[in-house]
Amino acid sequence: MYDATLVAARALPPDPLRPAIAVVGSGPSGCYVAQFLAKQWPHSEITIFESLPAPYGLIRYGVAADHQGAK
């Protein structure tokens, strides 16, 4: 249903000195790359996307049962 009272937020112009960075996955490599990027660009906006309810991937959850060769 259309609601005429809703107004889209006005997008701010991108700031070249404050890049917006997206990291997909919060496993060990995602956390390391986010840490590296935060050190390289301390004023950047870093967002980490994770599909699982907790971060750290295999460190937290272990190897899946169907991948016994990797254990």
GIKAHU-V301352 format. One record per run of one state. SS is the DSSP state (a for helix, b for strand, c for the rest). FROM is the first residue (numbers start at 1). TO is the last residue. If there is no record, write none. Layout:
SS:FROM:TO / SS:FROM:TO
This chain:
c:1:19 / b:20:24 / c:25:27 / a:28:40 / c:41:44 / b:45:49 / c:50:56 / a:57:61 / c:62:67 / a:68:70 / c:71:71
